[in-house]
Amino acid sequence: MSEDEEEGEEVKEEENESESLMPVIQQCPECHSTRLMRDYECAEIVCMDCGYVIAAKLADRGPEWRAFDDEQRAKRTRVGAPVTFSIHDKGLSTMIDWHDRDVFGKKLSPGQKAQVYRLRKWQRRIRVSDATERNLAYALSEISKVANALNLPKNILETASLIYRKAVKERLIRGRSIQGVTAAAIYLACRQCGLPRTLEEVAYASGISKKEIGRSYRFLIKELDYFIPPLKPTHYISKFSNQLTMQGKVEEIAHKILNAAKELKLTSGRGPTGIAAAASYIASVLTGERKTQREIAEIAQVTEVTIRNRYKELAERLLFIISV
């Protein structure tokens, strides 16, 4: 039998399977004819003699994909939770729960309970087999803990987990603390994805010194050959506006101030947090939603003197008239 004939037979089998999922209709209720036609474009069953629509809006409960051999069928089948890099086995393992009930919901006998207990114990031991698996399991749990403390989105968590996996694969963890490398991986993921998080915030959430995180961060960039673009002041505007609960108009004006300052080259050689905080302060004053320099300095983690200096530079060069 040729390959085309085999593919045709498999397609027919899939069509028969999908047809078996539809309602079983033997004859037309109007003219009692058995000459029925299935209209797959309109999802209807129509009588070929009188044209009566017997069933409409049929839903095919089969898969949306087609497979012509066992290999394609195995690849395209989707079951279970999605694969994630934030778990050391990528979420592919199964766990024996503690309900002590069988598939029918009946309680297990004492002998079966002891057997399931031993299975559960060995399954837990085998799941983390060697030192590398234990290291990875502990490190990824630390990454999840710090990411939750910083309220980071899932893509940052996945990126940080992938960075740590690359470091383990390149054997860069030896001689360094797991907490320091995990915190550096989170900071590197934030920089890579353009999410404004400072070293101080990561250090506070992880309980590691800023110096150690910076050292591990520079080591990862050098060894893994990452290119991290510098953070721009515009990245911090939305963060400051949300934390200060200011209106969207304030954020819009702050962006315009920063764009004008960039054209005049006032942002070069200046810290992004300081100039973003000064732009937010100017925008809050212009819109009447006044925030003090101390409030913005606490959010931006810069000094009030820095905000005052940047504010004076922007006000002089951009010709703002601000009543303080």
N, C-alpha and C positions, 0 to 999 in steps of 0.2 A: 504493500500500500504506500502511495506517495505521501510526501509531507503535506501537500495541499489538501489531499483527501482527509488526512488525520486532523488538520486544522479545521476543515469544514465540519467534521464529526464533532469536534470539541465545541465549536460554536453552536451547533445544533443542541448539544447536551446542555450548554449554558442557557440557551433560549427555552429549552424544555423546563429547566429548573426554575427560571423566572416565571414561566407560564404556570407552573404548579403553585407558585405563591399567590397568583391571582384568584379571584373567586371562581368556583367551578359552576359554570352555567351550561346546561345541556341544550336548551331550546329557547326560541323567542316566545315571550309571554303574549304577543299579539297574534301572530300567524302560526305559532307552534312549529316554525321551521327550525331545522338543525343546522342550516348553512349560516354559520356565524363567522365573522371576521374580526380580528384584533387590529385596531388602528394604533400603532405604537407612537405615532407623532402626536395624536390627540389624546392618547391614553384612554381609549374607549373600546367597547365591544359592540359591534353593529350587526344587525341582521341583514344578510345579503339579498333577501327577497323583498321585504317591505321597507327596509331602511331604518327601522326602529333602533334607537340607541339604548341598549340594554343596561350597560354600566358605563359610568364616566368617572374621570379623575382617578384612574387606577394608579396605585403607587407600587412601584417595583421595589420590593424590600431586599433585593439582592445587592451585591457590591456594584460600585460605579465603574469598576475596572474589569478588563477581560484578560484571561491568561490562556495561553495555548500549550503550556506544558507544566510539569510539576515544579520546575525551577522558578518560572515566572510567578506561579501561584504562591510559592513560599515567600518570594521577595515582596510581593504586593499585599500580602495579607497583613492587616494591622490589628493587633490585639494588645491589651495591657496599657500601662502608663507610658508616656513618652520617655525617650532616653534622655538622661540629664548627666552633665559632668560634675554636678555638685555632690554626687554620691560615689563612693569609691568603686562600686561595681556597676555604675551607670544606671542603677535602678532596675537591673535585669534579674535580680535574685528574688526568690520567694521566701516568705516567712511562715512558720507554723505558729498559728495564733494560740492563745491561752484559753479558748472557750471550752476545750475538752468535749467537743461534740462531733459526731460524724456528719456526712453530707445530708442525712435526713433530719438532722437536728436532735438526734437521740444522744443521751449522755453515754460516755464511754465507761466500760467496766473498769474496776481497779487495775487489772492486769494490762488492759489497753492504755490506761492513763500512765502507768509506769513506762510502757514502751514508747508512747508519744513524748513523754518527758525526756527520755534518753535521746530520741530522735531530734527533739528541739535543741537539746544541749549540744549535740554534735553538729547540728546544722549551724548553730551560732559560732562554734569554733572553726568550722571549715570555711565559713563565709569570709573570715579574715585569716588567711592561711599563713603568710610569711611576714617578715618585718616591714617590707615595702608596703604591703596592704595595710598593715596597722598604722604605719606612718601616714599613708594617704587618707585613711579613714579619719584619723584624729585631726589632720590638717584641714580636710574639707569641712569637718564639723566646726572648726575654729573660724573658717572663712564664712560659713553660714551664720555663725553667732555674731561676728563683727558686722556683716552685711545687714542683719536684722537690727542691730543697734544703730546703724547709720541710716536705716530706712532706704536701702539701695534697691533699685529695680532688679528684676530677675536676670536681665541681660548682663548686668554688671557682675552678678554672682556667678553666672556661667562663664564669663570671660575670665574672672579671677581664678576659678577652678581650673580652666584650661591652661592658664599661665603657670599655675603651680604644677600641673601634670607635666608640662614641658620641662620645668625645672627639675622635677624628679627624674624624668627620662634622660636629661643631660647630666644627671648626678651632681647637681649644684647645691643640694641641701646639706651635704656632709660638712660638718664643722660649723653650721649655722643653726640658730634656734628656729624651731618651727613657727613660733608666734611671730617672730620678726619677718620671716619670709612670707607668711600668709598676709600679714598687714601690708607688706610691700606689694604683694600681688593685687590686693584690693585697691591700693592707691594707683598702681599702674593701670588697672582695668578702668578706674574712674578717669584717668588722664586719656586713655586710649579711646574711650567712648564719649569724651567731651563733657563729662559730668563734673561740676565744680565741687570738689571736696579737698580741703587743705590737709597738710600733714598733721596739723594740730588736732583736727577732728578725728582722723584715723588713729592717731596715737592715744587720744582720750578714750575712744571706743574699744581699742584693743588692749589698753593697759601697758603698751610698750613705749619706750622713750622715742622721741622724735628723731634723735640722732641715729639710733639703731635702724629704724624704718628707712631713713634716708640712705644709709649705707647699703642696706639690702636692696633698696629700689635701684640705686645706681649699678649695683652688681648684676641685677637681673637684666637691666637694659643693655649692659655691656656684653654679657654672655649670650643672651637670647637674641641680640641684634635687633632690638626694637627701635623704631623711630617715633618719638612722641612729640607732637607739635606743642609749642608753648601755649598756655592758657591765655585767652583774650579777656579783657575786662567785661565784654558783653556777656560772657558765660555766667558772670556773677550777678547780673542785674536781676534776673528772674528769681534767683535764690534770695537775694536781699529783700525784694518786694514781697515775696511770699512770707518770709519770716517776720517782716515788719507789718504785714497785713495792710499793704497800701493798694490803691486802686490800679487798674490796668493803665490808666492815663499817665500815672507817674512812671511806670515802667517804659511806656512808649517815649516819653520826653527824655528819660535817662538814656535810652538807646540813641536818640537823635543827638544829644549832647556828646556822647562818646564817638559817634560817627564824625561829627564836626571836629572834635579834638584829634581824632585820628588823621583827618585831612591836614590839620595844622601841625601834625607830628608832635603833639603834646603827650602822647601815650608812650613814646619810646623812652626806655630807661626808667620807667615808673612801674611800681608794683601793680599788678592787675586788680588786686583787692582794694588797694587804697584809692585808685582813680575811679573804680566802680562805686565805691562807697561815697566819694565826693560827688559823682554824677547823680547818685540816688538822693543825696542830701539837697542838691540844687533843684532837682525835679520836685522833691517834696515841698520845698519852699515856694517854687513857682506855681504849683497847683493849689497851694493853701493847705495842704495836708502835712503840716509841719512836723518833722521828727528832729529831735535833738541830735547833736553830733555824738553825744555819749551813747545814745541808743544804737545808732548806726555803727559806731566803733565796736560795741560789744558783739553785734551780729557779725561784722566783717572781721573781727579779731585783729584790728589794727588800733593804733593810738589815735586820740583826738587831734593831736598835733599833725599827724599825717593827713587826716581828712581836711584840717584847716589849711594846710599848705597846698594840697591839691585843689581845694575849693578856690583859693585865691588865684592860683594859676589859671584855672578854667574861667573864672569870672573876669579876670583882666583881659585874657586873650580873646574870649568869646563875647565880650562886651555885655555881660549880664548886669542888670540893675536889680539888686536884691535888697529888700529891706529886712534887716535882722532885728 
